[in-house]
Amino acid sequence: MSIVKFQGGDAVTMTSLELVDFINSRRSPGDPALDHGDFLKKVPKVLGACAGSFSTTYQVPGPRGGYRSAPCYRFPKRESCLMAMSYSYELQAAVFDYMTELEQKLAKSPTDVMAALSDPAVLKGLLLENVEKRLALEGDNRELSSENLLLEQKVAADAPKVEFHDQVVVSHNVMYVREVAQAIGTGQNRLFDFLKQKRWVDRYGQPYQAKIEAGYLVASASSYKDPDTDERRTKFTCRVTGKGFAKIQALWASRDADLLGDSQ
């Protein structure tokens, strides 16, 4: 449960996630649990055009790590009761009583807020709410970890087992080594030899892991058909990022300066 500032002062609100949990905690044994996605679909039907005024987002774990935003609603007392009433009058009364009790404890003044937070019953309720959310989040993370593990296993089985497989990307904001060579006034083979000397690429022209992690190089993946086996294979082409291009320009200019000094 949250307190936000409205024109009329501090007001207790309930998010759609909290309302769904509240409704599910009061369902009869055997009744199916209310899904948050189904609840979201019902909001515009109940609140009409004003539903958008209460829309917001919350953070959920992303499929590739980190977090992404997901839609939800945050309702004042009136709209919370209207949504609860759309399921039953008993739920409407329960939500009304629950939010009224919190208003009495939390909405009068900062002093009252601190006093309410000193109430063991309030603290226990907040603690239990946070524990439940933490457990739900950990369950979601375990699910996502299992899905990611299966995905990683499939990628490892399908892709060539090269040293930098986890750094392979396809980007439209990078340059081929040939283009870099033309830009700095040399040839592709000469530039590749230079990059080998500087330990940017190996003898096959593939970027070293350290240069990939530094953001200088990427390995662009492309698929081709093996003429001998008719199997689809993956080919990796070294390409240079904007950051890498600036670094190569500086290294090449330094090389030219050294050569000029030796000739004098």
ABEGO torsion letter per residue (X at the ends): XBBBBBAAEBBBBBBAAAAAAAAAAABBBGBBBBBAAAAAAAAAAAAEAAAAAABBBBBBBBAAEEBBBBBBBBBBAAAAAAAAAAABAAAAAAAAAAAAAAAAAAAABAAAAAAAAABAAAAAAAAAAAAAAAAAAAAAAAAAAAAAAAAAAAAAAABBBBAAAAABBBBAABBBAAAAAAAAGBBAAAAAAAAAAAGABBAAGBBBAAAAAAGABBBBBBBBBBAAAGBBBBBBBBBBBAAAAAAAAAAAAAAAAAAAAAAX
